[in-house]
Amino acid sequence: MSLQEKVAQALESVRPGLQADGGDVELVEVSQDGIVKVKLTGACGGCPMAAMTLQFGVTKAIKDFVPEIKEVLSV
C-alpha cells in the first residue's frame, strides 16, 4: 500500500464525523518527505474550529495510522 493510500484510508476514519457537521476533508498531496496537504471543505472550510479539527482530528488520525508522516498542512 502506498503512502498516499494509507493517508487516504486514515482520512476515511475521520470523514464520517466531519460529514456529520456538514464538512469534509479532501486529500490534496502526499509528498515523499512525509508532508500531507489537505483541504477542509463544506462547513469545515469556514468554521472557527477548523484549526482544532485539523490538529486534533485529522492530523492525529493520519499520524496514528501512518507514523512516517511528519506534518499535515491545510491548504
Buried (B, 14 or more C-beta within 10 A) or exposed (E): EEBBEBBBBBBEBBBEBBBEEEBBBEBEEBEEEBEBBBBBBBBBEEBEEBEEBBEEBBBBBBBEBBEEBEEBEBE
